[in-house]
Amino acid sequence: MALFISLVILCFLAIVQTFVPYFVKRTVVFGVSIPEQMIQDARVRSYKKQYLLITVMVSLFMILFFCIWVATKKPSDDLLILISTVIEFVIIFISLALFYYFREKMKQYKKEMQWEGELKQVAVVDLSARSEEQLPPWAIYLFPIIVTMGLIGYTFYQYDLLPNEIPIHWGPSGEPDAFTKKTPFSAIQMLVLLLLLQLMFLGIQLGIKVSGIKLSATNLSASKNRQLTLRKSSSWFSYYTVLLITMLIVYFQLATIHPERFQDLQLKILIPLGFFILILAGTVVFMVKVGRSDKREPDSLYSSIMDINDDRYWKAGLFYFNKNDPSIFVEKRFGVGWTLNLANPIGYIIIFLPLFFILLITFLFN
């Protein structure tokens, strides 16, 4: 089971890292803004293909190395997971290094072609875009929150049934492999962490709702479709993730309280495995749907204009810092989804405050 999960994660990561340049919005190439008119430029397309080929070759080599190592060494599950995790970070590091390499290439090419000097920069606002949003209502997050709080109460009600050693970690087989002493807090520790996670996702949902809708002056229809698709899909995917995590933690908590009712070995394996597969499947659907949402060519293209160049607000091409932008979250420039506007303090509260308490609880009580 550990080998299967490791290989699936490695293959999934390799595919995602390989096709990232094709998932981002069309006017951003390796974190550099380019005019709509230059999307099909031969040099720009060549850089993307080079990145793809190098990433594919590196990923295949690393996965092949991992398979040969497993076949010859026959490692334990713990060592196997450790080495697969190291390889995952190697793939990420190499893809990130390639991103910065081709980013410098794109910056030099952009400067060489003098696109900003030849084209007029234009910003566009569509006041009707807000009315077309189809975001889920924030109140749907109350369901998993109420379930979690109800289970906290039920845990205290059944406190005497809990074992003296409370599980705090489960292995690939679905069996607990790490424990802590039974106390009133350790009995609900996992549920408290879940509650903090749910509140963080709720905060992200509210932050996305008030963040700006950034449209392209040269391809209004495609950029509008991408923004609306991104906002809708990411909101529902976040809720989908919260529901799956909640169901998994509820299962583990009930299995701790009533172990005699959860003795089925197949169930112990299938539930974590099902969670793992559903998360990956949801991620793929989300990335493909958003990634394809703006690939339609514009009906008409003005040759003399381009979008406002905001490259100066993207530090190292990945970190957005713009005091003049009230948005809490903005679309990523490398990957699919959202990143923080680091100049907006509200984002720190939404993301880092819950994470701080999660880490604090984990270290203090374990």
Secondary structure, DSSP 8 states (H G I E B T S, - for coil): -HHHHHHHHHHHHHHHHHHHHHHS-TTEETTEE--GGGTT-HHHHHHHHHHHHHHHHHHHHHHHHHHHHHHHH---HHHHHHHHHHHHHHHHHHHHHHHHHHHHHHHHHHHHHTHHHHSEEE----TTTGGG-----GGGGHHHHHHHHHHHHHHHHTGGGS-SEEEEEE-TTS-EEEEEE--HHHHHHHHHHHHHHHHHHHHHHHHHHHS-----SS-HHHHHHHHHHHHHHHHHHHHHHHHHHHHHHHHHHHHHH-GGG---HHHHHHHHHHHHHHHHHHHHHHHHHHHTTT-S--SS--TTEEE---GGGEETTTEE--TT---SEEE-SSSSSEEEBTT-HHHHHHHHHHHHHHHHHHHHH-
